[in-house]
Amino acid sequence: MPAQHPHPPLRRRGWRIRLDSLRRSDVEVFGVDAVVTPQAMPCVLPGNSVLNEFQRTRTGDRLALEKRH
């Protein structure tokens, strides 16, 4: 009998959408793919479609983002 994984993958419900733009302070990113979930989350998690717009620099436990364009 094959071994079973002790923690099977979770199936979450969500809806994929595309945002015309996403703004945080004075930085704006256009054409952002996003997922809306019915579950409450304590924070917003930026995905690669947003992070790829930035140069990332890690110093210790901090990650600094600088807009590429």
N, C-alpha and C positions, 0 to 999 in steps of 0.2 A: 504494500500500500504506500503511495507517495506521501511524503511529509506535507503537512498543511502549515501555512504561514500562521503564526499566532495572532496576528493583527491583520485581518483582511482589509483591503482598501475601502475607505468610506465613500459613499456615493452622496454627493451634495447636489441640491437643486440650485440652478442659477440661470441667468439670461445674459447672453453675449450681446453687447451693444457697442456702438462706435460713438465716441464723444467728438463733437466738432472741435472743442478745445478744452484744456485743463489748465487752470491758473492757480499758482501758489505764490503769494507775494507779488514780486515783479517779474516772475518767470511764467511764460505761457507756452504750452506744447499743443500742437494741432494734430487732429486725426488720431485720437487715442482709442485703442481697443480696451474694453472694460467688461467686467462681469458684475452683475447685480445679484446679490443673494438675499433670501428672506431672513437669514440668520443675522442677529446683531453681532457686530465686531467692535473690539475696543479701539481699532485704529484702521486707517486706510493703507493698503499695501500696494505700492507702485510695482507694476510688472515691467518686463523687459521692453515693452513698447514705449514706456516712459523713460526708463533708465538708459536706454540706448541713445537718447538725446543728450546725454551728459558725459563729461569726462569724470571718472570716479577716482578719488584718491583716499586711501585708507591710512589713518594714523592711529595706532593703538586700537581702541574700540570705537573710533569715530569714522564715519564715511562722509567725505565732502563731495558734493556734486557741483560741477561747473558746466553751464550750458555750452554746448559745442558750437552752435550756429548763432 
